[in-house]
Amino acid sequence: MPLAFVRHAPTSLLALALVLPAPGMAQVKASEPASISQTVDGTTITVEYSRPRVRGRDSIFGGEVKWDEVWTPGANWATTLEVGKDVKLNGHPLAKGKYSLWMVVRPEIWTMVLDPRARLFHTRHPDSTPEQLRFDVTPEAGPFTEVLAFSFPEIRLGGTTLVMQWGTVRVPLRIDVPPSYRLELTSAEVSPFLGVWEMHWRNPNWGDTTAVIAFALTHRDGALHGEWLKEPWPEAEPFVLIPTRDRWFRLGLMEQGELYEIMEDMTFEFGPAGGRAKSFEMRGDKDDVVAAGKRGR
């Protein structure tokens, strides 16, 4: 802009120039938008929300957020929760979809509300409808959090925990996802594979090819459990065999009676079953045979 024009520009134009943001200038908000996602066994869970700050206020819940108030845990547009498949939220079925998330806050027990109308402004509290999911939650005391935050602090094979934290309050939500595998097998299905097996490595990169490693397969708690009678590697853990197709199984690792990992690079292929399988091959992630075995004596 020429200097002469600036000298003689109307006061209103100069004021407008000072107020309007310069091209490309970021728009800083009091509650910045955020999102967080977690995928568990093929199910993606996403939270989109804005993040208000405490900003020195003495009391958030019972003060800034009044008791019995319907509140979205965030600001601006309602916080949303989206699940890629049907899940369970604190044991309650929740169908695949995107929901606005609300909480009715009280001194002890809160009510969680998920409404299928996802695009709602935070002051437009939803009326009660049969399509909503409602259940009680118990808030917990937690370390002070200046900016409202959602997180997934715990992940397990069958789900995760979603936590909302603000001020000194945290609200955990247990999410269970549908498994992509089948763990439970009938007695007839496991019968051909039960017993003691002897295995040796074929690939020297996996272990000593001259050593014989024994394990036993048993049927309990509805699953095909394996226990190493001689460890193939230090601190080898009990396992389960998870069916993928006829006579093919993936190896799953167990800890304190719970399945916590499925080994994608360890697949057991048992020989002709008929009434009783007699041999097997263990394949790696490139479908190469890394070990083989037969029934023990």
NORFEN-V188678 format. One record per pair of residues at least 4 apart in sequence whose ideal C-beta (glycine too) atoms are under 6 Angstrom apart, sorted by the first residue. I is the first residue (numbers start at 1). GAP is how many residues later the second one is. Records with the same first field share a line. If there is no record, write none. Layout:
I = GAP ; GAP
This chain:
1 = 4 ; 5
5 = 4
9 = 4 ; 5
21 = 4
31 = 19 ; 20 ; 21 ; 44 ; 45
32 = 19
33 = 17
34 = 17
35 = 13
36 = 11 ; 114
37 = 7 ; 9
38 = 7 ; 114 ; 122
39 = 5
40 = 119 ; 120 ; 137
41 = 136 ; 139
42 = 138
43 = 41 ; 42 ; 134
44 = 40
45 = 38
46 = 36
47 = 34 ; 103
48 = 32
49 = 25 ; 30
50 = 24 ; 25 ; 26
51 = 96 ; 97
52 = 23 ; 96
53 = 93 ; 94
54 = 92 ; 113
57 = 7
59 = 4
60 = 4 ; 107
61 = 4 ; 44 ; 108
62 = 5
65 = 4 ; 6 ; 40
67 = 39
70 = 32 ; 34 ; 55
71 = 32 ; 34
72 = 6 ; 7 ; 30 ; 50
73 = 6 ; 30 ; 91
74 = 5
78 = 22 ; 42 ; 44
79 = 22
80 = 18 ; 20 ; 38
81 = 18 ; 20
82 = 16
83 = 4 ; 13
85 = 11 ; 93
86 = 9 ; 10
87 = 7 ; 88 ; 90
88 = 5 ; 88
89 = 5 ; 86
90 = 45 ; 83 ; 84
92 = 41 ; 43
94 = 39
98 = 20
99 = 15 ; 16 ; 17 ; 19
100 = 15 ; 18 ; 20
102 = 11
103 = 7 ; 9
104 = 7
105 = 5
106 = 4
109 = 27
110 = 27 ; 29
111 = 25
112 = 23 ; 25
113 = 19 ; 21
114 = 19
115 = 11 ; 17
116 = 15
120 = 4
137 = 34
139 = 30 ; 32
140 = 30
141 = 27
142 = 23 ; 28
144 = 24
145 = 4 ; 20 ; 21
148 = 18
149 = 16
150 = 14
151 = 12
152 = 8
153 = 10
154 = 7
155 = 5
157 = 102 ; 103
158 = 18
159 = 16 ; 17 ; 18
160 = 15
161 = 11 ; 13
162 = 11 ; 13
163 = 7 ; 9
164 = 7
165 = 5
181 = 61
183 = 40
184 = 38
185 = 4 ; 5 ; 39
190 = 29 ; 34
192 = 81 ; 84 ; 85
193 = 24 ; 84
194 = 23
196 = 20 ; 100
197 = 18 ; 96 ; 99
198 = 14 ; 16 ; 95 ; 98
199 = 14 ; 92 ; 94
200 = 12
201 = 5 ; 6 ; 8 ; 90
202 = 87 ; 89 ; 90
203 = 87
204 = 5
206 = 84
213 = 17 ; 19
214 = 15 ; 16 ; 82
215 = 11 ; 13 ; 14
216 = 11
217 = 9
218 = 7
220 = 5
223 = 17
224 = 17
225 = 15
226 = 13
227 = 11
228 = 8
231 = 5
232 = 4
237 = 16
238 = 16
239 = 12 ; 14
240 = 12
241 = 8
242 = 7 ; 8 ; 10
243 = 6
244 = 4 ; 6
247 = 23 ; 26
248 = 21
249 = 19
250 = 12 ; 17
251 = 12 ; 15
252 = 7 ; 10
253 = 7 ; 8
254 = 5
255 = 5
265 = 19 ; 20
267 = 16
268 = 12 ; 14
269 = 12
270 = 7 ; 10
271 = 6 ; 7 ; 8
273 = 4
278 = 17
279 = 15
280 = 13
281 = 8 ; 11
282 = 8 ; 9
283 = 4 ; 6
284 = 4 ; 6
